[in-house]
Amino acid sequence: MSYDRKIFGTDGVRGTANIEPVTAETALKLGRAAAHVFKNLETRPRGQGRHKIVIGKDTRLSGYMIENAISSGVLSMGVDVLLIGPLPTPGVAYVTRSLRADAGIVITASHNPYADNGIKFFRADGYKLDDQIEARIEGLVFSGEIEKVRPTAHEIGKAVRIDDALGRYIEYAKASFPRGMTLEGLRVAVDCAHGAAYKATPCVLRELGAEVVVVGNQPNGVNINKDCGSMHPEGVCALAREHRAHLGIAHDGDADRVLLCDETGTMVDGDDIMAIAALEMLEQGTLVEKTLVSTVMSNAGLDAAIRTAGGRVLRTPVGDRYVIDEMLRAGFNFGGEQSGHLIFRDHCTTGDGLVAALQMLRIMKSKDQPLSQLAKCWTRFPQRVTNVRVRDKKPFEELDGVLALVAEAEGKVKPAGGRVLLRYSGTEPKARLLIEGPDDRVLQEWSTRICDAIARHVGA
């Protein structure tokens, strides 16, 4: 079911903190609406006592404001709150399951600058919400339907801080790595983006035996994603070269994604990781239905490599929620995005940058090969992805000449197996153009022409 979204985007609610819809007022209403919905999904709590909702966050300054507001909303509906503090988004999903909570909420704007923030929801099983549940929550925020629902006295909820949430997530992440294998002898460079993984990732790697060189682990509320992390992977590439690391790991602010670099300091993105892992799973017979789920943004060379190995790539719209939805629909166990969202469903319910990095380390150890060698398992088609910041997301058909240029570009690249994809970002004020084909000079020419046309009409 799809619906006319008012505040929910493709990945929860997101925007500039303290400007609608990411305000204390709306957060309080979201807390009340979410508590009402989750309380009524199951008439009996999953654990002992009252219904309860886990609330975690990343390291943004505005997280304090939103955490208190949304917590107040939940408590006002007679639902308890379990506060777990800064933890990666996949950690919030896991702790929600671990604590038998009725739902999980994570306050984060992921890879966005620190001035932004957002709110994501997880079901009791750790998966992101269905459209139907999001629509119900959003409807309650605007309808005023629950204004008279006001528990009093002992029926008001209670907030409790959970001190061992980080430890729970660390043990969960380690469990995704073979028990009889260690990382001894490996040096790993890590950039935590001053975000939610600043404690978890270095700790897990050290406990598994790796020597860890870490940056981006001094969050101060305003430096999250600033010139670091997976939005600026050149930093971890330089760090890996400087310290002669065997692998580099770069997270985004909430660590639900990861980009890597090999021992030469060359970047390894989500498509590389999917190729390496899916081919290894095909070899081991563990890739369900021999199917990798990816989005339309992944490189066409990925399809060719998987097809040659006897598998197939199933494409979805952009967004890890669509990848997960397709995996759940058919029972597939591996999928992801070029941007570094990797979902290993045998281990986790959402994208987990740390678990994905551990799977690459496992393959490196089991095959006794450096990442640079493993990444040669496929051949990437030339591809250009360009972002144009826009002031308004007008339909492309209303932008005179833009779709005609797209059609011309397709005529140039499609006969040779290429493609053109133009869309608006679901989380940022940007138009995104992907153009792919065998001749990079042709890609450059048409990318420039199309992006210039968009900028003339709606450029910020």
N, C-alpha and C positions, 0 to 999 in steps of 0.2 A: 504494500500500500504506500502510495506517495501522498504528500499533502503540501499545502501552501505554507512553507515555513516562515515564521515571523522572526524568531531569534535563534533557532537552531540552524547551524550550517551543516557541512558534511562531516564535521567532527566536533559535535557539541556546540556550545555558545562561545563566541570569541570576538574580541574587539579591544579598543583602547580602554584600559582600566579607569573606572570612575566616570565613564561616558556610556550611555545606554548602548547595548543591553548589559554591559559588564559593570553594573553599579551595585552598591550595597542594597539598595531598595529592590532591584530585580533579583539579586542573589537570595534575599530573604524570601521573596515570593517563590522562586524556584525551589528553595528548600522546603517550603510548606507544600507546594504542589507535588514534589518528588516523594516526600514522606507520605502524603495521602495516597498516592498511586501505589507505592511499594507496600504500604501497610495493607492495602486492599487486594493486592495480587495474591497474597497468602494470608488467610485469616489468622493463622497461628504463626508465631515467630519461628525462624529456622533454628535458633539456639534457645538457651534458657532466658526467662524473663521477657522483656518487651521486644518489639521489633527494633532493629538497630541498623544504622547506616555508617559505613566507614568514610571518613573524609581525609584525604591526603592532598599534597600540593607540591609544587616545585619551589624554587628559591626566590621568586619575585617579591619585591617589597609589597606590592598590592595584595599578595596572598593573605596577609594578616587580616586585611579589611574584608575580603570576600569570605575567608574561612569563618570569621566570626558571624558574618551576616547569614550565610547559608546554614551554619550550625544553629543559629537562633531560630530560623524558619523550621528546621527539622524538629527541634526540641518543642516548639510551640504546637506541634501536631501530636505530641505524645509518643514520639519515637526517640530512642536513645542515639547518641552520637559517639563514635569511637574515633578519636583524633590520633592520627599516626604521624603528623608532621611531614617534612620533606622526604619524598620517596619517589622513585621512578614510576611512571604511569603503570607499567606492567606489575610493579610491586603492589600498587593499590589494588589492581585486579586480583592478584594472588592473595593478599591479606583479606580481601573481602570474602573469598572462599574459605580461607584458613580459619577465620573467626566466625564462620557461619552467619555472616551478616545478610541482611535482606537486599542490600545494594551497596555500591561504592561510588564515591564522588571524588574526582581529582581536579584540583584547581591549577590550571596550567594553560599557557598559550604555546606550548611545544617549542618550535624553532623560531617563533616570532621575537621581536625585540622586547626588552624588559618592560616598556611602557604598556604593552598589551597584556591581557590575561584572558582566561577562559574557564569554562566549566564542562567537564565530561562526566558521563554517568556510565556505570557498569551494572549489569544485572547481578543477581545473587551467584550465578555460575561463573562470573568473571568476564562475560562477553559484553560487547557494547549493545546499547539498546536497539530494539526494533523500532521501525518508523511509527508503529502503532502506539508504543509506550511514549516516545518522544512527543507525538501529537497530543496524547492525553495530558502530559505534563504541561506542554505549551498552552493548551486550551484552558487549563485551570489557572495559569498565570494571568490570563487576560479576561477570563469570564467572571471572576468574583464568586464562582460557585461554592467555594469552601470558606468564604469569609466568616461564616457563622460557626465553623468547626473550631472550637476553642476549648481544648482540655484545660481543666483547672486542678488546683491542689496537687495531690500525689500523682495525677495522671500526666503531668508535664514531664517531658523527657529529661534525661540526665546525660551530661557529657563526661566522658572518661578518656584520659590520655593513655594510649597503648605504648608502653616503653620498649617492647621487644619487636616492633614491626620491622625495623631494619634487619635484625637478626633472623627473623623468619624469612625475609626475602633473600638474604644471603644464602641461607641453607637451601632454599628452593632453587636458586640459580645454580649452586654447586651440584645439586642432584641431577641437572641436565647433562653433566659431564661424567664420563665413565668412572666408576668408583676405583678401578684399578689403575687409572692413568693419572699422571701428574704433569705439571708444566715446568718441572725442574729443568734447568738449562736454557730456558727461553727468557729473553728480555722483551718486555712489552711496553710500548709508549702509549699513554692514555691522555686524551683531552676530554675532560668531563663537562666542558662548556660552562663552568661555574653553575651547574644545574643540579638536578635532583639525584644524579648518580655520583656525586662528588665523594661519597663515602663507600657506596656499595661496590662499584666496579673495581677500584684499586684493592679493596679488602678481599673480594672473591678471588682475584688473580693471585694475590699474595698467598692466600690460604691454600691455593692449588699448587703453589711452589714456584710461581714465576717471579722474576726480578722486574719490578714495575717502576717506570719513570712517568710521573704524573704531573700534568698542568691543568689549569681550569678547575681547580679544586678548592678555591677560596671565594665562595659566593658572598657577596655583600648586599644583595637585593637589587642591584642595578647593573651588574656586569654579566648577567646570564646571556649567553649567545653572542656577546660583544667581541667581535674579531676573534672568535674561537669556536671550537666544536665542529659539528658536521656542516654548519653553514660556512665555515672557513677551514676546510680540510687541509689546506696548504700548511697550516700550523703543525698538525700532527705528522705530516709528511716530513717537514724539516726536523721535528723532534726525533723521529725515527732514524733519520740519516745521521743526525748529530750523535746519537747514543748507540748507533749500530744495532737497533732493535730488530727482532725477528718479525714483529708485527706492530702496526699502529692502530689504535681504536679512537674514533671520534664520535661522541654522542651529541644529540641535540639537548635542549633544555630539560625535557622530561624523560629522555633516554628510552623512548619507545622506538628509536631508530639508531642505526649505526652506519658509519662509513669506515672503511679500513684502508691501510696502506701496507704494501709489502716491504720486504727487507731492503729494497732499493729506494724507498720513499715514494713509490708510484701508487696513486690512489686506486682503490678497489671499491666500486660502488655496489648498489643493490643488485644490479643485473649480473655482475661478476659473482657475487655471493650466491645468487640463485642458481647460476650455471654450475658452479663448483658443487654446491650441496645437492642439487637435484640430480646431477649426473652420478654422484656418489650413492645417492639413495636408489637410483635406477640400478646401479651395479649391485647393490646389496639387496635389492628386491623389497625395499621398504617404502617406496613412493606409491601411495595408494592410487590405484587405477592408472599408474604410470603418468600421472597428470600434475603439472606445475600450474598454479594459478598466479597470474600476474595481471598488470593493468595495461591499458593501451599505450602507456608511456614507455614500456620496456622495449629494448632494442630488438629489431627483427632477427638479428643474429642469434638471439636466445632461442627462438623457435627452431631455427635451423639446427642448432647443436642438440637440443632435446629430441627433435624428430629423428635425427641421425642415430641417436642412442636408443630409439624404440619408444620414446615417450611423446607427449604432446603438451603444448602450452595453451591454457584456457584464459582468455582475456576478459577483463572487467573494466568498468569505468574507473577513473582516477579516484583514489581514496582507499585507505587500508580497510575501512568498514565494508566496502564492496568486495574486497578480496576475501575477508573473513566470512561475509554472508554467503559467498559462493562455495567456500570450503565447507561451511556448515550444511549447506543445501545438499551437497553430494558426498560429504564425508571425506573430502580430500585433506591431506595432512601437511602440505607445505605450499606456501605462497608468499608473495611480497611485492614490493615496489622498488623501482630503480632508485628512489630517494633514500632507501635504507630501512624501510619498514619490512621486517622479515617475521613471518608467523610460522613457527615450528609447532604445529598443533599437538604433536606428541608430548610437548613440554609445557606449552603456554596457550593462553586464550586470546592474546593480543600481541601486537608487535613488541619485541623485547630485544633492545640493542645488545644487552649483556649476554643473553642466551645465544643470540646469533653469532656474536664474537666467539663464544665458547665452542660453538659447533665448527667454526672455521679452525680453531686451534686443535680441536679433536681430529679433524681430517688431516691437518698438517702433521700431527704426531703419528696417527695411524698409518699414513702413507709415507712418512719420513721425507716429506717434500716441502720446500719453502713455498710461501704463498705465490710468489712470482711464477713458479713453475705450474702450480695448480691453476692459475688464472689463464694459462694458455690453452685450456680445454675448449675454448670457443673463440669465434672471430666476430668482433663487433662491426656492424655496418656503420659507415659514417653517419653522424646524427648531430643536429643542432637544436638545442632547446633555448629559446629566448623569452624573457619576461618583459612585458611592457606595463609600467605602472599607469593605472587609469583613474580618472576622477569619477567615472560612471560606467556601469556594466550594461550598456545598451546592447540589445541583440545584434549580432554581427551582420544580420541581413539589413539592419537599418544604417549600417556604416557604408556609405556609397563606395563601391568598387572593391571592398575588402574580400568578399566571397568570390568575386570574379578573379582576383589575384590568386586566391587559394586554388581555384579550379585550374588556372593556368599552371601553377606550380605542380599540382597533382599530375597534370598531363606530361610534365617533364620527368618526374621521378617514378611514377607508378609502373610504367612499362618495364623498368629495371628492378622491380621488387620494392620500391620505396613507398613512402606515404607522407601525408601531411595531416597534422592534428592541431586544431585551434580551439581553445576553450578559455573560460574564465576560471581563475582560482576560486576554490570554495572557501578559503580561509583568509585571503589577502586581496587588496584592490589591484589585481594584476591580470592581464591577459597573457596566456602562455601558448607559445607556438612551438610545436615539435615538427621538424622536417627531416626526413631520413632518405638516404639513397646512396648510390655507389660513387657519386662525384661530389666531393666537398665544395668545389667552387660553385656548382649549381645550387647547392644548399645555401651557401652564403649569400648568393645573389637574391634568391627568392625570400629568404628569411629577412633580409634587409628591406626589401620592397614591401612585404606584408606588414612588418612591424612599423615601418615608417607611416604606412597608410592608417594603421590603428592609432598611432600617436597623434596624427593630424586631427583625427575625429574626437578621441576621448582621452588623449594623453594627459597625465597629471601635471 
